[in-house]
Amino acid sequence: MVSPYMPIVKFILALQLRLSKPQRNHLLTLVHGIILCAGRKNITQIRNAARQDRHLSNVTNFLNHAPWCVNRMQRRRQQFVMNKIREKRLKTGDSRHLVFFIVDDTCCKKDVSTKKMEALSFQYSHEDGKSVWCHNVVTAHVVSGSCSYAWDFRPYYHKEYAGAHRLEFKSKNDLVLEMIEAFPSHDDEAVYVLMDSWYTSGKVIDACNRKGFHVIGAVRTNRFIFPSGIRILISDFATKYIQKTDLRSVTVDGQGTYFVFAYEGPISEIENAKLVLSWKDEYTASSKPQVCLLSTDVSLDLVTIQRYYHVRWNIETGYRNFKELLGFDQYQLLSFTGIQRFWAIQFLTQNFLECQRQEWMKNTTDVTLGDVVRRIREEFLGQIIVFVYQQALERKPLFDILKQLKLSA
């Protein structure tokens, strides 16, 4: 029979997850199937794509009921990822020790007719601009140098759902605080936490300060600043007092030209930070800034703040890869325990693909996760062709070959 892709086997064994042999085989089937499955990715399709002899009920039982610890999987995976990042840094001689910790949230939308799936609720989707029937997940992503790994996740429960099921309600900011406080940085690493305006709050910034992290985040123009000690909204300050002669023109590689105004001082409940008001390409008199960025590292220049914040785009492309390549939101499991375990396996799969991308980037610099998935699928197809050829040499009946490959004539 066609064997699982060997680098996947080595990756999972390296994590030392303390799974039984059947559990480890189920995990291999799921990771392998997620990568190989093209199109819709429910558990049935994932299991079929892996071409492994596992009964569907055993695979779903592994997700829903089997006694294994998802938290241990998360911890072991995260430790492995940080070791990989630090090893890569040493090999390349990167002395900056820069780490970007990016936070955001995404919706796993479901049809409103889906009623039996646990923990679904109507939640606001920024992508759709309205409330949608979904699971909402707050996630973190880690970028250092050329490495870009999905790091951690926390499900966000609607307040009514949490109360009805006797769960402690935690806001999205509370969930972000948990992930920030749990991040295992070294003293010699400069960690910048990147976020959009939804998470840029005094509470989050205070948590970052306690950890010794800097924050670069977008802020809304309804925040107060205090130029010359006068309290004024950012929007009012920009439209009434900023003139084109007050702006600097800066060019950021890969992003274009910005007209920017810099302010340093208190911002609402934040004691001191640098604020960058930006207009892309052209400035219009008495207009609100298109982008407002806050940096708690006041030593950074304006171009560096813009360039560092652009790294936040990694989490957006990460969501696209999760959903389009790996089927992160295509599950049809009813148990929320099974769904969270499925998400944990999705994060593990992304980390494996990123490790492969780093390995294959030694020969070429332009490799995406999509390229990695396509190459693995091509290599697996080659394995199937070799298997069929060997079976034909042994004069095995065609029906038996098709049965082993789970194909119909």
N, C-alpha and C positions, 0 to 999 in steps of 0.2 A: 504494500500500500504506500501511497505518497506520504512522506514524513513531513512533520511541521517544519517551517522555515527555521533553520538552525540558529541564526542570530537571536530569534525570539526566545528559543529555549534557553540559550546562554544568558540572555538578559533577565529572564524570570528566575533562573537558578541563582544568579548573582545577587538578587534581592533578599534571598534567605527568608522567605515568607512563612516558613513553618506550616505549610499546607500538607495534607495527606497526598499520597500519589494520585488518587482519583480527583481530588480537588485541584491539584496542580494541572492535571490533564484537562479538566474543564476550563481552567483559566487559559491554558494554551489554545484551546479550541476557540474561546471567545476573542482573544487578542488576534489570533490568526484570521478568524472569520471576519472581524471588523475591518481588517486591512484588505482582505481579498474580496469582500462583498461589494459589488457595484450596484448602484440603484438603491432601492428602499432597504433599510437595515433594521428589520425587527429580529427577534431572537431566532426565529425559524430560518430566515435567510442567512443570518450570520453562521448558524450551525451548519447549514447546507454548504455554504461557501468554503468552509474549512475542510470538507471532505473527510471528516473524522467519524469514527463509528461510535457516536454518543447519542443516546436516545434523548429526544427533545425534553422529556419530563425530567431527566437527570440534570440537564443544563439549567432549566428554570428552577429546579429545587436548589441547585448550587447558589443561585442568586437570591432566592427568597428565604430559604430555611437552613442551609448548611451551616454548621458551627465553625465559622472562620471569622477572624477579626479584621474588619475593613480599616480600622484605625492603625493597626500594625502595618498593613499594606501601605497606607499613606505615609507613615513615619519612615519605613524602610525605603520607599521610593524617593522621598524628599532627601533623605540622607545620601542616597546614591546620586541624585541630581547635583547636589552641592559639591560632592566629591568630584564629579565629572567637570563641573565648572571650574573648580580650583585647579584640577590637573591640567585642564586646557590653558588656564592662565599662566601656569608655570612653564608649560611647553612653548608657548608663544612669547614668553618674556614680557607679558603685560604687567607693568608696575603700578597701574592706576588703581587696581582693585575696586573698580566701579561695579555696583550691583543696582539694577533698577527693579523695584518691587511694585508691580502695577495692579490696581484693584478696579473692579467694575462688576456689573451684573448683567445677566442675560435671561431671556424668557424661553422656555421650552413649550411652544404653543401646542395646544390640543384642540380638537373639534369640540364645540360646545355640547355636542351630543354625548361626549365621553363623561359618564357619571360615576362609574365604579372604580376608577383609578384614584387612589388615595392622594390627599394633600393638594388637589387642584383648587384653584381659586381665580377670581378675576384680579389681575394686576396690571399696572400701567406699563406699556411697552413704548420705549423711546423710538424704536424703529417704526412702529405702526402709528404712534401719536395718539393712542387710545388704550383702554383697558382690554386685555385679552384673557381668555381661559387658558391657564398655563401653570407650570411650575417655574418659580423664579429662583435663580442660583447666583449667589455672590461668589465671585472667584478671584484668585490671585494668579499672577503670571510673573516669572522671574527672567530677566534678561541681563546677560553679562557678556560683553564682547559680541561674538557672533552666535552665542548660545541663547536660545529662546524656549523656555520650558513652561508648560502649564504647571502651576504649583499646587494650589489647594482650592477647595470649594466649601461653601456652607449653604444649605437650602434655606430660603427665606419663607417663613410661614406668615400668612395673613393673620392679623391680630385676632379676628373672629375665629379662624380655624385653630389657632394656638389655644385660645380660651376654651373652645369646645372639646379639645382633645387633651386638656390639662398639660399643655406644653408651655414652657417659659417663653414669653414673647421677647424677641430680640429684633431691634431695628437693623436696617442694612448697615448703618454706621457701627452698631454693636458687633456685628459679624465681621466687619473689616477690622475692628480693634482686636478681635480674637486672633485673626490671621497675622496681623502686624506683630502682636506681642509674642506669638509662637515662632516667628521667623528666626532661624538660628544663624545669625551673622557673626563673623569674627571681628575682633577689635580693629584689625587693619583694613577692613572693608568700608568703603564709603557707600552707604545705602541711600538711594533716593526713592521715595515713595511717590508714584505718579497716579493722579486721579482726575476725574472730571469734576464739574462743579457740584454734583450731587453729594460728594463725600468730603469736600474741602470744608471742614468745620473745626472749631476750636478744640473739640473733644478728640478728634482724630489727630490733629497737629500736636496736642499735648502728649498723646500716646507715643507718637513718633519721636518727640523730644526726649521722653524718658528712655527710649531705646537708643538714642543717639543718631536717629535717622533724620534726613532732610526731606521736606515735602516740596514737590512742584505740582501745582494743581490749578485747574481752571476755577475762576470765581465768577459769580453773577454780578451784574452791574448795580444790583440793589444793596450791595454792601457799603458800609461807611468807611471813609478814609479821613485823615486828619492833617491835611497840608497846613503848615503854619499854625497848628493847633485848632483849626476850624473844622468842625464836623460837617461832612457833606457826602452825599451819595456819589458813587463812582460815575453813574450815568450823568448826574447834574454837573459834576466837575468836568467831564469830558466834553459835554455839549456847550457849556457856558464859558469855560476858562481856557481850554486848550486850543491853541492856534497852530497852523502848519509850521510856523517858525520854531515852535517848541518841540517838534518831532525830529527824530533821527531816522535816517533810512538805513536799514540793515538787510543784508542778503544772507539767507540761511541755505546751505547746500541742500539741494533736492526739494526745497520748499518755495523758493522764490524770494521776492523782495517785500519787506514790511516797513511801514512807518510806525515807529514805536515811541511811547512816552514812558519814562521810568519814574516810579515813586517809591520811597522807602520810609516806613514808619508804621504806626498802628493801622490795622485793617479790621474793623468791627471788634470782635473779642480777641483777636490775635495781637499780641503785644508789639511785635516788630517783624516785618517781612518786606521783601522787595516785590513791587507790583509792576507788571509790564502790560501796558495797554497797546494793542496792536491793530493796525488797519492793513489789510492785505492789498498789495499792488498800488492802491490809490487812496488818498485821504480826501474825504468830503467834509467841508466845514460844518461845525455844530452837529456832528454825527456821533453816535455811540460807537465804542470800539467793537470790532468783530470778535476779538479774542482778548480775554483778561487772564493773565497768568500770575500766580503767586508763587514765590520761592522763599522758603525759610533760610536758605543759604544765600545771604546777602552779598557774599564775595563773588558770586557768579556774574559774568557779564551778560548783556541782553541776548547776544547770539547764542551763547551756551545754554541759557534758560530755554530758549525756543528749540534748540537742537535736542536737549535732553527730554523735553516734553514730547517731542515727536516720537520718541521711543515708545510712548504709550500706545501707538498704533499697533504694536505687536499683539496686544490682547484682542483688538478688533479682528485682525487677520486670524488670530487663534480661534475666535468664535466661528469665523467662516470655515476654517479647516475642520473644526469639531463637527459642525452641522452638515457641511457638504461632503467632506471626505469620510468622516467616521460615523455619522449618524447619531450624534450626541442626543438629539431631541426626537428620534424616530422610534423610541421604545414603545412597546404596548403592554408592559408589565403593569399589574394592578397594585401590587404591594409596594409601598414607598420604601421599605427596607431593600427590596430587590432593585428599585430604581436608583437608590443611592449607591448600592454596590456596583451597578452598571456604570454610573458616572465615575466611580473610583477606577474601574477597569478602563474606561475611556481615557482618563488622565494618565494611567500607566501606559496605554497604547501610544498616546501622543509623545510621552517621554522616550519610549523606545524608538519611535520614528525620528525624533530629534537627535537621539544618539547616533542613529544610522546616517542622518544627514550630516552630522559633524564628521563622521568617519569618511563619508564619500566626498566631503568638501576638501579633503587633502589633495585630490587630483584636479578639482575644478571649484571655482568660488561660487558659481551660480547654480545652486541646488535648492529646490523648495521641497516642502513636505509632500506636495502633489507628485513631484518627480520620484521621491522615495517610494510612495505607494505604487506608482506605475511600475517601477523597476522590480519591486517585490512580486507584483502580480505577474509580470513577464517571466521572472525566474521560476515562479510556481507553475506557470503554464509549461515551461520547459521541462520541469520535473514530471508533469503529467505525460508529456509526449514520450519522455524516456521510459516511464513506467509502462505505457501502452506498448512501446516497442519491445521491451523485455518480455512482457506477457505474450506478445505475438510470437517471439522466438521460441517460447516454451509451449507454443501451440495451445494456449488457453482459449476456451470458447469466448466469443465476443460477448455473449450474454453475461458471463461471469465478470469480464473486465468492466462492463458498463455498471454492473451491480456494485462492484467495489468502489467505483468512482461516483456512485449515486446518480447515474445518468440513465435516461430512458432512450430506447432506440427510436 
